[in-house]
Amino acid sequence: MKQSSLNVYRASVLALMAPILIGCEATAPSRFTTENISLLRQGMTVLEVEKLFGSPDSIRRTVCGGDRPWDCEIWTYGGRGSYLRNVLWFSVRDGRVLNQWDVTSAR
């Protein structure tokens, strides 16, 4: 195949595959179902949370609390490029247990 024909072929294949790939991402099942979210409880361990939602997209440690500061670990699911962003705060001092959360169900 000539180089120009090969480039046209590649462009055609990509043009046909793009809607399929985008559609797959849009319909991928959410880890944040109503059922999973209803199981969240203050004091859950990181292992219990991971069992429900899988590994987070990012983890960072910081100080939370404003007037009454406490060391926390913030887990974020989604965010950049995602219309859903779910955040969970764990108390580090208490052995990395769930303190609070802000999550949204996808269904």
N, C-alpha and C positions, 0 to 999 in steps of 0.2 A: 504494500500500500504506500502511496506517495505521502509525504509529510502533510501536505494540505488536506488530503482526503482523511488522513488519520486524525487531524485536528478537528475536522467537521464531524467525524464519527464520535470522538470524545465529547465534543460539545453537545451533540444530540443525545448521547447516553446520559450526560449530566442533566440536561434539560428534562428528560423523562423521569429521572430518579429523584430530583429535588422535591416535587410534591409528595412523593411517597415517604421520603425521609422526614420531611416536615410534619406530615400527617402522623407518622409513628410517634414522634415526640409529643405532639399535642394530645394524643390519646393514650399515652403511657399511663398505667395505673399509678395513682398517688399513694405514697406511703402514709399520707395524712388523711385517713378516712375518719368518718364520724365515730366509728367503732373504736379505732385506735386512740383517737383524741380523748374519748370518754374514759379510757383506762389510765390516763395521766393522774398521778397523785403526788403531792408534795412529799419529799423524802425518798422518792425512787432513786435507785442507783443508776450510774451511767450504763451498766450492762442491761438493766431492765428497759431503759429508754432505747438503747440500741436494738434490742430485740423487737421493739415496736416499729421503729422508724429507720433502722439501719444507721450507717455511719453518716455524720453530718458533713456538709460541704465545706464548712470551716469551723475552727475552734480557736478561741483566743482567751487569754487570761487577763483580767483587769480588776479594778476595785469598783464595786457597785454600791448603791445604797444612799448616796448623798449625805444626809444628816447622820446616818448610822452606817458608816462604811463597813463592807465585808468583802473578802476576797472571793471572786467568782470566776467561773469558766463559762463562756458564752458559746453555745452551739447554734450554728445557723444552717438551715436547710433552704435551698433555693436562693433567691437574691438576684444577682446579676443575670439578666437574660430570662428570668423566670417571673411570672406574674404573681406567684405565691412566695412569700418569704416567712419562714417559721423560725422562731427564736426561742431557745430554752436556756435558762440561767441555772447553773449548779453552784452550790456553796462548796468551796474548796476546803474551808476550815472543818466542815462536818464530814469530810471523806468523799467529796464530790457527789452530793445528793441533790436532787432536783429541788429548786427553791421556787421558781416561777416560770411561766411560759406565755408566749403569745403565738398561737397557732391557728391556722385556718384550714377547714376541710375543703378538699377539692371536689367533693361530691355532695 
